[in-house]
Amino acid sequence: MGIDSGKALSLNPSLRSATLDSLQSIISFLQRKGIHQKDFPRIFGMCPKILTSNIRTELVPIFNFLEQDLKVPEQNFRKVINKCPRILVSSVSDQLKPCLFYLQRLGFKDLKALAYQDSILMVSNVENTLMPKLRFLEGIGFSRNEAVGMVLRCPALFTFSVENNFKPKFDYFATEMKGKLEELKEFPQYFAFSLEKRIKPRHMEVVQSGVKVPLSVMLKATDVEFKELLGL
């Protein structure tokens, strides 16, 4: 199937006792759901647990969830699974439904966006992954509504590490850039840029030039556009 058997076995030791018939049943089931043979190396390489899943009690409920709760038509199952293979190893009752409920309660109304663009959010743990991001934003001075508004504008915020992303980038923003919270509220995508490769070098050049540049423009501009802005 084009996957690293050693890695697959280390991630899913149950594969050692799996029969060829059971493996073929899984593959056939996924093919009936629209998954192509060429998709399997990546899908199984990322999530070898799929190969020992119970079709009736684990996989069928997942596809029912995609169709009934996320409103994904059968012909688009492949698109969703390829975007986020981890959906196939997520519990509907313990993971997918609670996560969807939480996100909708926050204000995520676009099911298509959740299914096709931000599906990684569906396999995130609400209490350990999603909530801490909002708590951090509230902790640095944003109101609850402002924090929620930021993640609605930039869902990727939910995927960033508090310790490795939010904290160092906010520290630099507050201490070195002397930035105001309003700027982050307007441009939450700030946290998506590399601190060392983008934020620091761009900020230093802006300071040296003496030109006042909005945060979003400073980071989003191409190298050519950036130099033109600074008159270089």
Secondary structure, 3 states (H helix, E strand, C coil): CCCCHHHHHHHCHHHHHCCHHHHHHHHHHHHHCCCCHHHHHHHHHHCHHHHHCCHHHHHHHHHHHHHHCCCCCHHHHHHHHHHCHHHHHCCHHHHHHHHHHHHHHHCCCCHHHHHHCCHHHHHCCHHHHHHHHHHHHHHCCCCHHHHHHHHHHCHHHHHCCHHHHHHHHHHHHHHCCCCCHHHHHHCHHHHHCCHHHHHHHHHHHHHHHCCCCCHHHHHHCCHHHHHHHCCC
